[in-house]
């Protein structure tokens, strides 16, 4: 019997920074496997700071760029219509690149951290809810990052 695999769609709308879609797909697949989501649909979109600023302003009322946004499809009035549809993770490659340089990491390492963070949001983790939830999310992020280290 064939093992269930997530359906991961990746699009890079950034005009200057290139990513290796296969590597991103492999990392996202490993994160999803680690959290037991093997037959879900996930969309990952890369963009620049200006485009993510517009999304952040529209959906979070914050008129500034951010590193990652998550759009869960399992929440809200119709969240149960398609339980396999996990949602969308949107990453600013401009911000990811800056953060990677500040931390002395590669862009690939930063993207991995942002994917972990974004996927956990899609699964209901919310570090902005309260301190206990923030600690729970940080612990899960650390655990997943440890699993993905070579």
Beta strands, then each sheet from edge to edge (+ up, - down):
strand 1: 7-12
strand 2: 41-47
strand 3: 68-72
strand 4: 85-92
sheet 1: 1+ 2+ 4+ 3-
end
